[in-house]
Amino acid sequence: MKQQATDFFRNLQKEIWQKIENADGKATFIADEWQREEGGGGVSGVLQNGNVLEKGGVNFSAVWGKMPQVLASRDSFGDGDFYATGVSIVLHPHNPFVPIIHMNVRYFEMNEQKCWFGGGIDLTPHYVVPTDAKFFHQQLKKVCDKHDSTYYTQFKKWADDYFFIKHRKETRGVGGIFFDRLSANDKYTLQDRFEFVQSVGNAFADIYTHFMQLNKNIPFGDTHKTWQLLRRGRYVEFNLVYDAGTKFGLETDGRIESILMSLPQHASWQYNFTPQPNSQEEFTLNHLKKDIDWASYN
């Protein structure tokens, strides 16, 4: 399975590179291959200063070695060697009306009893647009429903809880789906889980290029850019304080440039910023909440 998963993730990275480059029309991904001293390596694909995208990363990695003691004890992995492979993506656009998007799909293995898939995809608009959020969630529901009619509800709830900035008491965006430790059980084989993760990965590019084309030419001004930088600040806060992938990378001596690829080029923090009443900014804050049924939103 680890070879199947590794091959799929490596090819997925290249396919997404091509589709995102075509949609942007200017920027190209720079392939930065790296090796991990303890075992394995990867290819970081980063683009900057495109027509639509200010900065983006589509990274592939396959790493292995001795499980760090801090993870072995804290996360109940136990001692032994691990293997982890996957693709991680974050895209930051120029236009405040084009959303930030994140996806991670991954496979983890220690032995035949400890192997699973995980991942997720979520959307972080600077401005919440209900029709965009509805489209996004409907696409994810279609992906989930092909494999299990319970997946979407279960994994959407998981995303609402995971992508929550506790110290702000707000969600990072409009959520999506999140799942972890999907292993073989009485209902599903590991191959079944792999096929679901493949569907999630293959859906990414078409979903996001839809938003690139739809929103890239919406006019914006200084007020919108100020708000965009503040929302990017929230994104940074989540990734550095709560994100499990960031923590795993740091605790396994991962490559720092690849780990922090998810951060935007520019972000800002203003003291006690309060949006104007009845503004687009206030509307957005009022909709950064858990348990909104975006797929059926009216």
NORQUI-V77473 format. One record per residue. N is the residue number from 1. RES is the residue in one letter. SS is DSSP state (H for helix, E for strand, L for the rest). Layout:
BEGIN
n | res | ss
N | RES | SS
N | RES | SS
END
This chain:
BEGIN
n | res | ss
1 | M | L
2 | K | H
3 | Q | H
4 | Q | H
5 | A | H
6 | T | H
7 | D | H
8 | F | H
9 | F | H
10 | R | H
11 | N | H
12 | L | H
13 | Q | H
14 | K | H
15 | E | H
16 | I | H
17 | W | H
18 | Q | H
19 | K | H
20 | I | H
21 | E | H
22 | N | H
23 | A | H
24 | D | H
25 | G | L
26 | K | L
27 | A | L
28 | T | L
29 | F | L
30 | I | E
31 | A | E
32 | D | E
33 | E | E
34 | W | E
35 | Q | E
36 | R | L
37 | E | L
38 | E | L
39 | G | L
40 | G | E
41 | G | E
42 | G | E
43 | V | E
44 | S | E
45 | G | E
46 | V | E
47 | L | E
48 | Q | E
49 | N | L
50 | G | L
51 | N | L
52 | V | L
53 | L | E
54 | E | E
55 | K | E
56 | G | E
57 | G | E
58 | V | E
59 | N | E
60 | F | E
61 | S | E
62 | A | E
63 | V | E
64 | W | E
65 | G | E
66 | K | E
67 | M | L
68 | P | L
69 | Q | H
70 | V | H
71 | L | H
72 | A | H
73 | S | H
74 | R | H
75 | D | L
76 | S | L
77 | F | L
78 | G | L
79 | D | L
80 | G | L
81 | D | E
82 | F | E
83 | Y | E
84 | A | E
85 | T | E
86 | G | E
87 | V | E
88 | S | E
89 | I | E
90 | V | E
91 | L | E
92 | H | E
93 | P | E
94 | H | L
95 | N | L
96 | P | L
97 | F | L
98 | V | L
99 | P | L
100 | I | E
101 | I | E
102 | H | E
103 | M | E
104 | N | E
105 | V | E
106 | R | E
107 | Y | E
108 | F | E
109 | E | E
110 | M | E
111 | N | E
112 | E | L
113 | Q | L
114 | K | E
115 | C | E
116 | W | E
117 | F | E
118 | G | E
119 | G | E
120 | G | E
121 | I | E
122 | D | E
123 | L | E
124 | T | E
125 | P | L
126 | H | L
127 | Y | L
128 | V | L
129 | V | L
130 | P | H
131 | T | H
132 | D | H
133 | A | H
134 | K | H
135 | F | H
136 | F | H
137 | H | H
138 | Q | H
139 | Q | H
140 | L | H
141 | K | H
142 | K | H
143 | V | H
144 | C | H
145 | D | H
146 | K | L
147 | H | L
148 | D | L
149 | S | L
150 | T | L
151 | Y | H
152 | Y | H
153 | T | H
154 | Q | H
155 | F | H
156 | K | H
157 | K | H
158 | W | H
159 | A | H
160 | D | H
161 | D | H
162 | Y | H
163 | F | L
164 | F | E
165 | I | E
166 | K | L
167 | H | L
168 | R | L
169 | K | L
170 | E | E
171 | T | E
172 | R | L
173 | G | L
174 | V | L
175 | G | E
176 | G | E
177 | I | E
178 | F | E
179 | F | E
180 | D | E
181 | R | E
182 | L | E
183 | S | L
184 | A | L
185 | N | L
186 | D | L
187 | K | L
188 | Y | L
189 | T | L
190 | L | H
191 | Q | H
192 | D | H
193 | R | H
194 | F | H
195 | E | H
196 | F | H
197 | V | H
198 | Q | H
199 | S | H
200 | V | H
201 | G | H
202 | N | H
203 | A | H
204 | F | H
205 | A | H
206 | D | H
207 | I | H
208 | Y | H
209 | T | H
210 | H | H
211 | F | H
212 | M | H
213 | Q | H
214 | L | H
215 | N | H
216 | K | L
217 | N | L
218 | I | L
219 | P | L
220 | F | L
221 | G | L
222 | D | H
223 | T | H
224 | H | H
225 | K | H
226 | T | H
227 | W | H
228 | Q | H
229 | L | H
230 | L | H
231 | R | H
232 | R | H
233 | G | H
234 | R | H
235 | Y | H
236 | V | H
237 | E | H
238 | F | H
239 | N | H
240 | L | H
241 | V | H
242 | Y | L
243 | D | L
244 | A | H
245 | G | H
246 | T | H
247 | K | H
248 | F | H
249 | G | H
250 | L | H
251 | E | H
252 | T | L
253 | D | L
254 | G | L
255 | R | L
256 | I | H
257 | E | H
258 | S | H
259 | I | H
260 | L | H
261 | M | H
262 | S | H
263 | L | L
264 | P | L
265 | Q | L
266 | H | L
267 | A | L
268 | S | L
269 | W | L
270 | Q | L
271 | Y | L
272 | N | L
273 | F | L
274 | T | L
275 | P | L
276 | Q | L
277 | P | L
278 | N | L
279 | S | L
280 | Q | H
281 | E | H
282 | E | H
283 | F | H
284 | T | H
285 | L | H
286 | N | H
287 | H | L
288 | L | L
289 | K | L
290 | K | L
291 | D | L
292 | I | L
293 | D | L
294 | W | H
295 | A | H
296 | S | H
297 | Y | L
298 | N | L
END
